[in-house]
Amino acid sequence: MSGSIYGKNFQVSTWGESHGKAIGVTIDGCPSGIKLSESDIQLDLDKRKPGKSPFSTPRKEDDKVEILSGVFEGKTTGTPISLVIYNTNQRSYDYSEISKYYRPGHADYTYDEKYGFRDYRGGGRSSGRETASRVAAGSVAKKVLSNLGINILTYTLSINEISIDKNNFNKNEIYNNFLAMPDKFAAKKAAEYLLKLKDNEDSAGGIIESRITNLPSGIGEPVFEKLDAMLAKAIFSIGAVKGLEFGNGFESSKTTGFINNDSFEFKNSKLTKLTNNSGGIAGGISDGFPIILRAAFKPTPSIYKSQKTVDKSGNNVEINIDGRHDPIIVPRAVIVVESMIAITLIDYIFQRILSKFDLIKKALF
């Protein structure tokens, strides 16, 4: 299988399966001298780990990370960083029936068509459990970003039709409720909706929003490696993502150029914009204003409600999927989106140094 490596200057390679012995990631290109410990990485992994709420899978995993290489005396050495997370609560027998049929909304059929064989234990490599490796790598990337003063704030914007009210926005509330919503009133309403949906053996989707601040202008490579294009690639690589927009996004198609264009002006001898409809990226390059993006997640495909499908013998069948599943993916995916953003930003910040000779000279002398 190819396609498990992302990035070129800050490169991550994830490995492992949902019900294998372990999952992990190797990071190549992290500079030396960054303070890093297992507890730093664990903070982000705890935001993603299962079994913490009535809205996540009851599978209990500590997601305890272990640093195998690349860190000495509490600092990165500049050599490859290898991280491992051991699976401790596999129940592969829950998935034995899956080997006989194709689950709607999953990659069972396409994996069989591509490889002629698949690991059916919880989806194997296509399982959302793979994202724990991304979160571990993203935590390292965020340590580098924090040293540069660059911030990423990510949260649940909406669940089904229930959206946060920006007037109630409180970033301290994001991890104070089970749904990672910065509006406690919307979180309460969404929780009530999800409990009813769970009783009906069904699942929900939602939208995650992220705001990147203090990123300087000039980040991103024109044409094929625009910053928004690479962020889109990173976020669309998360299995459940079905839509993505920046700034005014799809709403810009309903307006006019005069309204949608971001006008410039000098204020106190400093360049500013009157609006930020572009979402902080123009021509594929950051403009120094906040980058705002939103990712749409589909409902969890594994549901207990009866569904129609086919088995591998060519029969039409009706199934009830056993196992342990999230009634909604979105809250646990918040930190995954944030991690993929961090990895991409670091990759292209490093690339930025190569765009000007004076930056190269500054780095050397």
N, C-alpha and C positions, 0 to 999 in steps of 0.2 A: 504493500500500500504506500503510494506517494501522497503528498499533500498534508503531511503532519508537521511541516516546518513553516514558520511564518517570520518575516522580517529579513533584513540583510545586514544592517549595522548592529541592531540589538535583536538577535535571532533566538526564537524559542522553538523547541521541538518537544511535543507532548507524546506520551506513550501510555499503554495499558488499557485494560478493559474494565467494564463495570463490575464483573464478578471474577476478575483475575486476582492474582496475589496482591498486586499493587498498581497504582497509577503514579505518574510522575512527569517531570519536565527537565530539560537541559537548556540553560540559558547561555548563549555565547555572545560576547560583546559588551558585557557590563563592565564599566570602568572600575579600576581599583580605588580603594579608599572610601567606599561608601559603608557607613555603619549598617550592619545587617545581622539579625538574629532570628532564630526560629520563632520566637514570640512575636516579632514584627509581622512575619508572614501569617502566623496563626490568627491574628486579629481579623484579617480579611477572610481566611478560610472559615472561621466561625460564623461569618455572615452568610455563607453559602451552604454550610453543612446541613444535612437532612435531620429530621426528627425533632425539630425545635418548636414546632407550632402545629395547630390543628389544620393548617393549610399546606403542610409539606408531607412528603412521604414519611411513614413511621419507621423506615429503615434507620437504624442507629449506627452512625459512624462518627468516631471522634475526629476524623480527618486530621490526624496528628502528623505534622510535617517534620521531616528530618533532612537536614542539610548534609549532603554527602561530599561535596567538594566546592571549591571556589571561595571559601570564607575562612579566614585565619585570624585569630585573636579579635573577633568581632567586626572585622572589616573585609570587604570584597578584595580579592587578590588580582582581579583582572583576567583570571583564567575561567574556564567554563564552570558555571554553578549548576550542580545537579541536586534536584529535590525529589524526595520520594514520599508518598502517602500510602500506607498499607491499608488494604481493604480488610475489615475485621468482622463484617456482619453480612456476608454473602448468604443468600438462601436460594441457590440456583434451582432447587427443585420446584420453586414457585413458578418457574418459567419453562418447565419441561414440555408442557403442552404447546407452547409457542412454536416449537420446532416443526410442528405439523401444519401450521397455517400462517397466513400473512395478516398482521395486525393493521387495521385501517389507520392512516396517518403516520405510520412508522416507516423505517427504511428496510424492513424485512425483505420485501419483494425486490427492491433495487439492489440490495447487497447480494442476494442470490443470483440475480441476473448478471451482475458485474463479476463476482468472484466464484460463483458456483458452489458457495459454501458460506456459512455465517455463524458467528457466535451468538446464539439466541438468548443467552443468559442476560436478561435485562437490556438487550440491544447491543451488548459487547462494546465495540469501539464507537458506535453511533449513539450510545447512551449519553444523557446529560451529565453523568458522573465524570466524563472526560473533562468537563469545564473546571473541575477542582484544580487540575494542573494549570489551566490558564490563570486562575485566580492566584495561585502561588507565584507564577511568573509575573503577573500584573502587580503584585505586592512589591516585588523587587523594583519594577519600573517606577512605581509610585514613590519609592524611597529616593530614587534619582530625581524625579520631578519635584519632590518636596524640597530638595536641596537647591533647586533652581527657582523656587517660589511659585511654581505652577500648580494650580488646584483643579480638581475635578469633583463636581458635586452631582451625584446620580441618585435617582429616586423613582418610585412608581408614580406616574402621572395619572393613570386611570386603570380601572379594572372593569371590563365590559363597558357599560355606559356611565359608570360612576367615576367622575373626575374630581381632582382636588380643586379647591377654590384658592386662587392665588392670594386672596385677602387673608386666608388662614395659614399661609405658608410659614412653616417653622422647621428649619433644617435640623434642629435638635430632636424633632419628633420622628425623623426617618427611621431610626433603629430603636424607637421607643414603642413601636407597634409591630405586629407580626407581618404587616403588608408593605413595610418600607415606604409609607406615604407621609409626606411632610405636612399633612392636614389631618388632625386626629378625628375630626368630624366625618370626613370622607372615609377614613380608615374604618371607623365604626360601622358606617353604612355598608361599605364593601364587605366587611366581615360577616354581617348579617346575611347579605346576599349569597356569599360563598358557602355558608353553613347550610342554607336551603338547597343550594346547588349540589352540595356534597351528599345530602340526604336523598337527592334525586339521582345519585350515582353518575353525575356529569362533571364537567370541568369548564374553566373560563380562561380567557386571554386578557391582554391588557397592553398598555403602552408605558415604556420607560423613557424618561427624559434625562439628559445629561447636560451640564453647563461647565465649560472649560474656561477658566479665567487666568489672567496673567501670562498667557502664551504670547510671546512676541510675534510681530509680523515677520513674514518671510519664510515661514515653515511650509513645506510642500513642494513637490516637483511638478512643473507644468506637463501637460499632455497626458501620458498614460499613468503617471503616479501622483496625480493631484491629491492634496491632503484629504478632501472629502471623498474621493474615490477610494483611497486606501482605508479610511475609517469605515466606509461602507463595506469594503471587502472583509475587514476585521469583524464587524458586527454581524454581517450576513453569514459569517462562518459559524455563528452560534445557531445550533440546529433549529430552534423554534421561531427564529426571526422571519417575518414575512413582509415587512415594510420598513422603510427608513426615510426620514426627511431632515433637512437642515434649515434652520431659521424659519422663514415663512412657509417653506415646504410646498405642499400641494395647494395651499391657499393662494400661493403666488400665481397659479394658473387662472384664478378667478378675478384678478385685479388688472391694473394697467402699469405700464412702465413708469409713468410719472409718479404713481403711488408706491410702487414696489422698489424703485431705485433708492439706495441709501445716499442721501445728500451729505456732502462734506462741508465742514466749516472750521475755521481756526478760532479757538476759544482760549484766551489767556496764553496766546502764542503756542497752543497745542492743537494738533489735528484731532478732530472728533467727528462722529457721525450723528446725524439727527435721528436716524433709525438703524436697526440692525436686522433688516429683513433677510439679508444674505446669510445670517447665522455665523458671522465672523470669518467667512472664507470667500475670497473673490479670485477667479481665475485658477482655482485649485490651490491657492496660497493663503495662509492666515493673514488677516489684516490688523491683528493686535487687539481686536474687540472680542467679547465673549463668543465662544463657539457654542451654539445650541443645537442639539440634535435629539431626535425622538425615534425609538425603535418599537415597532408593533410585534407583539408575540401572539402566536396562535394558542388556542386552548390546549391543555395537556391531552395528547392523543390516547393515552392509556386511561380508560374509564371502565367502571364496573357494569354500566348499562349494556344490554345485549346489542351486538352489532352484526351486520352481515359482511361476510368476506368469502374467501375461497381457501381450500387447503391445497397442499402440494400435489395431491392426486387429481386435482381438477374438479373437485366437488364444491358446490355452493354450500356454505355452512353458516350457522349463527353461533357467535362466541360470546362468552363472558370472560374478560381478562382478569386472571388472578394476579397476586403479587402486591407490591407496595408502591403507591403512586401519589404524585402531587395533584391535588385538585386544581392548582394553579401554579404555573412555573415562575411567573413574573417576580415575586418578592425575592426569591433566591437568585434570580438572574440579574438583579440590579448590580451586584458586585462583579458579575461576569462581564457585563457591558462596560463597567468602569475599568476593569482590568484590560480588556482588549483595546480600549481607548488609550490607556497609559502605555501599553506596549508599542502601539502605533506612533504616539507622540514622541517617545524616546527615540525610536528608529529614525524618524524624520528630523528631529532636532540634531541628531548626530550627522545626518546627511547634509543639513544646512551648513555645517562648517566647511564642506567641500565646495560651496557655491561661490565663495569669494577668496581671492588670494590673500587678502589682508587677514581674513579669519584663520586661514591655514598658518600664516606667519605668526599670528598671535598665539595659536595653539602650540607652536614649536618653540618660540623664543620669549 
